[in-house]
Amino acid sequence: MAIEHTNVAIIGAGPNGVAIAAQLKASGVERRIFGYPLATWRDRMPEGMLLRSEPYASDIAAPVSGFGVRDYCFANDLPYIERKQPLSLATFLRYADWFTNTLVPDVEQVEVTSLQHDKDGFLLSIKDERQLRARYVVVATGVIPFAFIPEVLRSLPTQVVSHSSAHLDLQAFRGKRVAAVGGGQSALETAALLHEAGAEVELIARESIMFNKPVPETTGVLTWLHKPVNPLCETWHCFAYYALPDAFRALPERVRVDKARTVLGPSGAWWLQQRVEGRFPLRTGYRIIDAHPIGDRAHLVLEGKRRDEVTYDHVIAGTGYRLNLDCLDFISPELRGALKLTGGVPVLSRSFESSVPDLFFVGAPAAPSLGPSMRFIAGTRFTARRLARRLQSGKR
């Protein structure tokens, strides 16, 4: 079988993948992109979900103006409120489809099963049995490979424990007793949606629950000086993380790894507070010290203010994601072994390039090198522009 060739291969078609593909196309750089557009959002997020980011902060970066959420809503006569009104997942997905169909209509909806490196560059194996040679490769696979379930829960059978990213329809838990584990946005919103779907839900969290403060009503100069508007969050420390990724690289490694994981979490969006507090039991200050099945249910032993033993029909771990390069098993062992790591993922240059020349990583794996904004849609603007300049020039 003949081997196909391209200049740039992009693995993944989430917000980063399509933003980079659109920017490269506008810059005249030959590229091909593989994956299922916005699959994490479409196939892994529950119905009824609202985006944590404000609508104005939910734009996928485009090479030209006119492709933000506002533009989509105005073009389709949909209501749009820029601030203090969360954006629904359904609207975001329609917007993302419009963005992709217009700017990146050539996404090849197939998986890359293997990525290898040799003296001739990179060799990709495609699930439909094609092979592709690329000079440059951009890994934009998103967070799902890094979904984390605490070790204490892994002894439970998969029928009674799951990650929060595994559920599209929480109506299936109506009438069931369910534990939502975690104190961040994912656990809190999952618990709220379970309660609203008719489940008997309890939230289990090691620490007290924190909710972010609402953004200011106005964005005048005095307000901006107190809380500068930026797509990450409206505080000075968030402004620095969003606007100064190159400065972030100058921080000590241990600080970067910690901030990449902990900035903006664990906490919930301001609009979740009224859907959580007083709505269902919150077992805060508890940790799970043992878990085992009893019949077709999960029995948890909790330690906190007192020792409790509780049985649930199902346990949903809203425990986030843990970066670990080994989770990207399509990358050959030899290539993984050649990468210098920090925080479990590749060390990256200011242009997202790893220690293996011409191999780039974006999204969450870039956070320990370039800052926590890389974990969010807001980071696509910096990522797409910086990476496109690097690939257009060809200079390291």
C-alpha positions as CSV (number, residue, x, y, z in Angstrom):
1,M,0.0,0.0,0.0
2,A,1.3,3.4,-1.0
3,I,2.2,5.7,1.9
4,E,0.5,9.1,1.8
5,H,2.4,12.3,2.7
6,T,1.6,15.7,4.4
7,N,3.5,18.6,5.9
8,V,1.5,18.7,9.2
9,A,-0.6,16.0,10.7
10,I,-3.0,17.0,13.5
11,I,-4.2,14.2,15.7
12,G,-7.5,15.3,17.4
13,A,-10.4,17.5,16.3
14,G,-11.4,19.1,19.5
15,P,-11.3,22.9,20.0
16,N,-7.5,23.0,19.8
17,G,-7.3,20.7,16.8
18,V,-9.9,22.6,14.7
19,A,-8.5,26.0,15.7
20,I,-5.0,25.0,14.7
21,A,-6.2,23.5,11.4
22,A,-8.2,26.7,10.6
23,Q,-5.1,28.8,11.4
24,L,-2.8,26.7,9.3
25,K,-5.1,26.7,6.3
26,A,-5.3,30.5,6.5
27,S,-1.5,30.7,6.7
28,G,-1.1,28.5,3.6
29,V,0.4,25.6,5.5
30,E,-0.5,22.1,4.1
31,R,-2.1,20.0,6.9
32,R,-4.4,17.1,7.5
33,I,-6.5,16.7,10.6
34,F,-7.8,13.4,12.0
35,G,-10.5,12.7,14.6
36,Y,-14.1,13.2,15.4
37,P,-15.0,17.0,15.7
38,L,-15.7,18.0,19.3
39,A,-16.2,14.3,20.2
40,T,-15.4,14.9,23.9
41,W,-18.1,17.5,24.2
42,R,-20.5,15.6,22.0
43,D,-20.1,12.1,23.3
44,R,-18.8,12.6,26.9
45,M,-20.7,15.5,28.4
46,P,-24.2,15.0,29.9
47,E,-27.3,16.5,28.4
48,G,-28.3,19.7,30.2
49,M,-24.7,20.6,30.9
50,L,-23.7,24.3,31.0
51,L,-20.3,25.6,30.1
52,R,-18.3,26.9,33.1
53,S,-16.7,29.6,30.9
54,E,-18.8,32.8,30.2
55,P,-20.2,33.0,26.7
56,Y,-17.7,35.6,25.6
57,A,-14.9,33.2,26.8
58,S,-16.1,30.2,24.9
59,D,-15.0,31.2,21.4
60,I,-12.8,28.7,19.4
61,A,-9.9,30.7,18.0
62,A,-10.4,31.6,14.3
63,P,-7.9,33.1,11.8
64,V,-10.4,35.9,11.0
65,S,-13.1,37.7,12.9
66,G,-16.8,36.7,12.7
67,F,-16.5,33.2,14.1
68,G,-17.3,33.6,17.8
69,V,-20.3,32.3,19.8
70,R,-21.8,35.8,19.5
71,D,-21.5,35.7,15.7
72,Y,-23.2,32.3,15.5
73,C,-26.1,33.3,17.7
74,F,-26.7,36.6,15.9
75,A,-26.5,34.8,12.5
76,N,-29.1,32.3,13.6
77,D,-31.4,34.6,15.6
78,L,-30.5,32.9,18.8
79,P,-30.4,34.8,22.2
80,Y,-27.0,35.8,23.3
81,I,-26.0,37.3,26.6
82,E,-22.3,37.9,26.9
83,R,-21.9,37.8,30.7
84,K,-23.6,36.2,33.7
85,Q,-25.6,33.8,31.6
86,P,-24.1,30.4,31.2
87,L,-23.8,28.9,27.7
88,S,-25.6,25.6,27.2
89,L,-23.7,22.6,25.8
90,A,-26.3,22.2,23.1
91,T,-25.7,25.8,21.8
92,F,-22.0,25.4,22.1
93,L,-22.1,22.2,20.0
94,R,-24.2,23.9,17.3
95,Y,-21.7,26.7,17.3
96,A,-18.7,24.3,17.1
97,D,-20.4,22.5,14.2
98,W,-20.8,25.8,12.3
99,F,-17.2,26.7,13.0
100,T,-15.9,23.4,11.9
101,N,-18.1,23.0,8.8
102,T,-17.2,26.5,7.6
103,L,-13.5,26.7,8.4
104,V,-12.3,23.1,8.7
105,P,-14.7,21.0,6.5
106,D,-11.9,18.5,5.6
107,V,-11.6,16.8,9.0
108,E,-10.9,13.1,8.4
109,Q,-13.2,11.3,10.8
110,V,-11.0,8.4,11.6
111,E,-8.6,7.4,14.4
112,V,-4.9,7.4,14.4
113,T,-3.9,4.1,15.9
114,S,-0.1,4.5,15.9
115,L,2.5,7.2,15.8
116,Q,6.2,6.3,15.2
117,H,9.3,8.3,14.6
118,D,12.4,7.4,12.5
119,K,15.0,9.1,10.3
120,D,12.4,9.9,7.7
121,G,10.1,11.8,10.1
122,F,6.8,10.6,11.5
123,L,4.8,7.6,10.4
124,L,1.1,7.5,11.3
125,S,-1.1,4.4,11.0
126,I,-4.8,5.1,10.4
127,K,-7.6,2.9,11.6
128,D,-8.8,2.4,8.0
129,E,-5.4,0.8,7.3
130,R,-3.8,3.8,5.6
131,Q,-0.3,5.0,6.5
132,L,0.8,8.6,6.4
133,R,4.2,10.3,6.5
134,A,4.3,13.8,8.1
135,R,7.1,16.3,8.6
136,Y,5.4,17.7,11.7
137,V,2.9,16.2,14.1
138,V,0.6,18.0,16.5
139,V,-1.0,15.9,19.2
140,A,-4.3,17.5,20.2
141,T,-6.2,14.5,21.7
142,G,-7.9,16.3,24.6
143,V,-8.3,15.2,28.2
144,I,-10.4,12.0,27.9
145,P,-7.3,9.7,27.8
146,F,-6.3,11.1,31.2
147,A,-9.7,10.5,33.0
148,F,-8.8,9.6,36.6
149,I,-10.6,7.3,39.0
150,P,-9.1,7.1,42.4
151,E,-7.3,3.8,43.2
152,V,-9.7,3.0,46.1
153,L,-12.6,2.9,43.7
154,R,-10.9,0.8,41.1
155,S,-11.7,-2.4,43.0
156,L,-15.3,-1.9,42.2
157,P,-16.8,-3.5,39.0
158,T,-17.4,-1.2,36.1
159,Q,-21.1,-1.8,36.5
160,V,-21.2,0.3,39.7
161,V,-18.4,2.8,39.2
162,S,-17.6,5.2,36.3
163,H,-16.0,8.5,35.5
164,S,-18.2,11.5,35.1
165,S,-17.1,11.8,31.4
166,A,-18.8,8.4,30.7
167,H,-22.4,9.7,30.8
168,L,-24.5,11.4,28.2
169,D,-27.9,10.8,29.8
170,L,-28.1,10.9,33.6
171,Q,-31.9,10.1,33.4
172,A,-30.8,6.5,33.6
173,F,-30.2,7.0,37.3
174,R,-33.7,8.1,38.2
175,G,-34.7,6.5,41.4
176,K,-31.2,5.2,42.0
177,R,-29.0,6.0,45.0
178,V,-25.8,7.5,43.5
179,A,-22.6,8.9,45.0
180,A,-20.9,11.8,43.1
181,V,-17.2,11.9,44.3
182,G,-15.2,15.1,44.0
183,G,-15.3,18.8,44.8
184,G,-14.8,20.4,41.4
185,Q,-17.0,21.6,38.6
186,S,-17.5,18.1,37.1
187,A,-18.6,16.4,40.4
188,L,-20.8,19.4,41.4
189,E,-22.6,19.7,38.1
190,T,-23.0,15.9,37.7
191,A,-24.5,15.8,41.2
192,A,-26.9,18.7,40.4
193,L,-28.0,17.0,37.1
194,L,-28.5,13.7,38.9
195,H,-30.7,15.3,41.5
196,E,-32.7,17.1,38.8
197,A,-33.1,13.8,37.0
198,G,-34.7,12.2,40.0
199,A,-31.7,10.3,41.5
200,E,-31.1,10.1,45.2
201,V,-27.6,11.7,45.1
202,E,-25.0,12.4,47.7
203,L,-21.8,14.3,47.1
204,I,-18.6,13.1,48.8
205,A,-15.7,15.5,48.9
206,R,-12.5,15.6,50.9
207,E,-12.6,19.4,51.4
208,S,-15.4,22.0,51.8
209,I,-17.1,23.1,48.6
210,M,-16.0,26.3,46.9
211,F,-17.9,28.3,44.3
212,N,-16.5,31.0,42.1
213,K,-17.8,34.5,42.5
214,P,-20.0,35.9,39.7
215,V,-18.3,38.1,37.1
216,P,-19.1,41.8,37.5
217,E,-22.2,43.2,35.9
218,T,-20.2,45.9,34.0
219,T,-16.8,46.0,32.3
220,G,-15.9,49.7,32.8
221,V,-12.4,51.0,33.4
222,L,-12.7,51.0,37.2
223,T,-14.2,47.5,37.2
224,W,-11.4,46.3,34.9
225,L,-8.7,47.7,37.2
226,H,-10.2,45.7,40.1
227,K,-11.1,42.6,38.1
228,P,-9.5,42.6,34.6
229,V,-11.7,40.9,32.0
230,N,-10.1,37.9,30.4
231,P,-11.4,34.6,29.1
232,L,-9.9,32.5,31.8
233,C,-11.4,34.3,34.9
234,E,-11.8,37.9,36.0
235,T,-9.0,38.3,38.5
236,W,-5.4,39.6,38.2
237,H,-3.8,36.2,38.8
238,C,-6.0,34.7,36.0
239,F,-5.1,37.6,33.8
240,A,-1.4,36.8,34.2
241,Y,-1.9,33.1,33.5
242,Y,-3.9,34.0,30.3
243,A,-1.8,36.8,29.0
244,L,1.7,35.8,29.9
245,P,2.3,32.1,29.1
246,D,6.0,32.8,28.2
247,A,6.5,34.3,31.7
248,F,4.9,31.1,33.2
249,R,7.7,29.1,31.6
250,A,10.2,30.9,33.7
251,L,8.7,29.6,37.0
252,P,10.3,26.7,38.8
253,E,9.2,23.4,37.5
254,R,7.5,22.3,40.7
255,V,5.5,25.5,40.7
256,R,4.4,25.1,37.1
257,V,3.3,21.5,37.6
258,D,1.2,22.5,40.7
259,K,-0.4,25.6,39.1
260,A,-1.2,23.7,35.9
261,R,-3.3,21.4,37.9
262,T,-4.8,23.6,40.7
263,V,-5.6,27.0,39.2
264,L,-9.4,27.3,38.8
265,G,-10.1,24.3,40.9
266,P,-11.4,22.4,42.6
267,S,-14.4,24.7,42.6
268,G,-17.8,25.2,41.0
269,A,-19.2,27.9,38.8
270,W,-21.2,30.6,40.6
271,W,-24.4,29.5,38.9
272,L,-24.1,26.0,40.4
273,Q,-24.4,27.1,44.0
274,Q,-28.2,27.4,44.1
275,R,-28.5,24.0,42.4
276,V,-26.3,22.3,45.0
277,E,-26.5,23.8,48.5
278,G,-29.6,22.6,50.3
279,R,-30.7,20.4,47.4
280,F,-29.0,17.1,48.4
281,P,-26.6,15.8,51.1
282,L,-23.0,17.1,50.9
283,R,-20.6,14.8,52.7
284,T,-17.7,17.2,52.9
285,G,-14.5,16.5,54.8
286,Y,-14.8,12.8,54.0
287,R,-12.4,10.5,52.2
288,I,-13.1,7.1,50.9
289,I,-10.9,4.6,52.6
290,D,-12.4,1.4,51.3
291,A,-14.8,0.3,48.5
292,H,-16.1,-3.1,47.7
293,P,-19.1,-4.6,45.9
294,I,-22.1,-6.0,47.8
295,G,-24.2,-7.8,45.2
296,D,-24.8,-5.3,42.4
297,R,-24.1,-2.3,44.6
298,A,-21.1,-0.4,45.8
299,H,-20.3,-0.3,49.6
300,L,-18.1,2.6,50.6
301,V,-16.3,3.2,53.9
302,L,-15.9,6.9,54.6
303,E,-13.6,8.6,57.1
304,G,-14.1,12.2,58.2
305,K,-15.9,13.8,61.1
306,R,-16.9,10.2,61.9
307,R,-16.6,6.8,60.2
308,D,-19.5,5.9,58.0
309,E,-20.4,3.0,55.8
310,V,-22.8,3.7,53.0
311,T,-24.1,1.6,50.1
312,Y,-25.0,3.1,46.7
313,D,-26.4,1.7,43.4
314,H,-23.6,3.6,41.5
315,V,-20.6,5.7,42.2
316,I,-19.6,8.5,39.7
317,A,-16.1,9.8,40.0
318,G,-16.0,13.5,39.2
319,T,-12.3,13.4,40.0
320,G,-10.9,15.0,37.0
321,Y,-7.9,14.1,34.9
322,R,-4.3,13.1,35.7
323,L,-1.7,13.8,33.0
324,N,0.3,10.7,32.1
325,L,2.0,10.3,28.7
326,D,1.5,6.5,29.0
327,C,-2.3,7.1,28.5
328,L,-1.6,8.1,24.9
329,D,-0.9,4.5,23.9
330,F,-1.0,5.2,20.2
331,I,2.4,6.8,20.6
332,S,5.0,4.1,20.1
333,P,6.9,3.1,23.3
334,E,10.2,4.1,21.6
335,L,8.8,7.6,20.9
336,R,7.4,8.0,24.4
337,G,10.7,6.9,25.8
338,A,12.5,9.6,23.8
339,L,10.4,12.5,25.3
340,K,11.7,14.5,28.2
341,L,8.8,14.9,30.7
342,T,7.5,17.3,33.3
343,G,4.4,16.5,35.4
344,G,3.9,13.3,33.5
345,V,3.8,15.0,30.1
346,P,6.3,16.3,27.6
347,V,8.4,19.4,28.3
348,L,7.5,21.9,25.7
349,S,9.1,25.0,24.1
350,R,7.4,28.3,23.8
351,S,6.1,27.0,20.5
352,F,4.7,23.8,22.0
353,E,7.5,21.7,20.6
354,S,8.7,18.7,22.6
355,S,12.2,17.4,23.0
356,V,11.6,15.3,19.9
357,P,12.0,17.9,17.1
358,D,8.9,18.6,15.1
359,L,6.5,16.9,17.5
360,F,4.1,19.2,19.3
361,F,1.6,18.8,22.1
362,V,-1.4,21.1,22.8
363,G,-4.2,21.3,25.3
364,A,-3.9,19.9,28.8
365,P,-0.5,18.4,28.2
366,A,0.9,21.9,27.5
367,A,-0.3,23.3,30.8
368,P,2.8,22.3,32.9
369,S,5.0,24.2,30.3
370,L,2.8,27.1,29.2
371,G,0.2,27.6,31.9
372,P,-3.3,26.5,33.0
373,S,-5.1,28.5,30.3
374,M,-4.0,25.7,27.9
375,R,-6.6,23.4,29.6
376,F,-9.5,25.7,28.4
377,I,-11.1,26.8,25.2
378,A,-9.7,30.3,26.0
379,G,-6.2,28.9,25.4
380,T,-6.9,28.1,21.7
381,R,-6.2,31.7,20.7
382,F,-2.6,31.7,21.9
383,T,-2.1,28.1,20.9
384,A,-3.3,28.3,17.3
385,R,-1.4,31.6,16.5
386,R,1.9,30.6,18.2
387,L,1.9,27.1,16.6
388,A,1.0,28.4,13.2
389,R,3.9,30.9,13.2
390,R,6.3,28.1,14.1
391,L,5.0,25.7,11.4
392,Q,4.8,28.5,8.8
393,S,8.4,29.6,9.4
394,G,9.8,26.1,9.9
395,K,12.3,27.7,12.3
396,R,12.8,26.3,15.9
